């Protein structure tokens, strides 16, 4: 059994939480003082909806 089929609400909530935390981090931290962390937060912000869509349709 696929993980998303077994826990759809949990995975969706985790994706929403990742996007929110990433957005809050990017809005509250300056890019020049935290470049690596901001790049990580941006990558999570972009990749989380893509991963969720893949899990939901797989």
N, C-alpha and C positions, 0 to 999 in steps of 0.2 A: 504494500500500500504506500502511496506517495505521501510525503510529509505534509504537503499543503492540503491534500484531501483529508488528512487526519486532524490537522490543527489550523484551519483557515483563519479563524479569528485571532489566534495568537500571533501568527506570522504577519497578518495585516496590521495589528497593533504595534508590533515591533518595527515594522517598516515606517509607520506613521511617527513613532517615537524617534527613530533615527533621523528622519527628515526634519522634525521639529528641533531636535538637539543641534543638528547641523546648521539650520537656519539661525537659531539663537546664537550659536558660536560665531558665525560669520557676521552677524549684525552687531555683536558686542566686542569683538576683538579687532585690533588694527592689523592690517596685513603685513606691515613692515616689521613688526615686533614678533609675530607668530607666523612666519611664512609656511612652515611645514604643517603645522596644525590647521591652518586655513585651507591648504591644499587638500589635506585629508578630509576635512569637513565638506569641502566642495565636491570631492569625489564621492563621498557618501550621499550627498544631496542629489547628485546626478544619477548614480548607479542604483540607489535603492528602489525607485519606482520601476526602473527597467528590470531589476531582479524580481520584484513583486509581480510584474506583468508576465514574466517568463514562468514563474512558479504557478501563477493562477491559470495559465493556459496550457501548461504542460500535462 
